[in-house]
């Protein structure tokens, strides 16, 4: 005898919205204004995901949606996601109206507002093996790229100084391709004490810098190995887009390293430089070095 099939939970009615000043769309207003959104999103405890893939990754990572703002063409593609949250309102809008509300062209026609959560503490990340540590990286695109690079190259997490940009800001999330939802990250509370905090947790700290005593990054692996020759705990310190690392963090690092440049170029963009360093000092390279 077969058991009766349970009826699916009813989905909240899709609500067609035709006015840009509809109060129900308040979460999505003026998304281009970074300073305004930073305070609003923090105050309301939310963040915005843009695009069907990013929305799906956020929900699959366990973030709870507050609402969805969708053009009609995305209803079918996100049907399974919407069915998981039948009580969450789905606001159906034209793409022109979405642009009026948000202040930019929502070329993918899909947004979601989700409940903000801080999932990891600094103490949690200090238990890991490889960390990228960002000092005052204020550009959201760079923060998103750093998260994506670290995740793609096998690093365990990212720590951010108090003044670094928000990993859950819409642009950071989009550039990270959802890596912000899977890679552990946390924000440091004490900028000044961070190098000592990392050292006390057993990390070799590698400052990516152009100081006179910096060594070729390719020669740093021997310094980062533990006493038994096996890969040790490594924290890669990277600094602001313009000035680079502060004197404080540079001087306190175990070793200072640079990426050799050619053609009169002094350095790479911070996200690109971090990608190179994460590859050179990453788990794959360290494993091959220790086995040779």
PyMOL commands that set and color helices and strands:
alter all, ss='L'
color gray80, all
select helices_A, chain A and resi 23-28+34-44+52-60+72-74+79-84+95-102+122-125+140-152+170-176+179-182+194-200+217-219+221-224+247-252+270-280+283-291
alter helices_A, ss='H'
color red, helices_A
select strands_A, chain A and resi 14-16+46-50+65-70+89-92+110-115+130-134+157-160+184-187+203-208+215-216+233-238+255-258
alter strands_A, ss='S'
color yellow, strands_A
deselect
rebuild
show_as cartoon
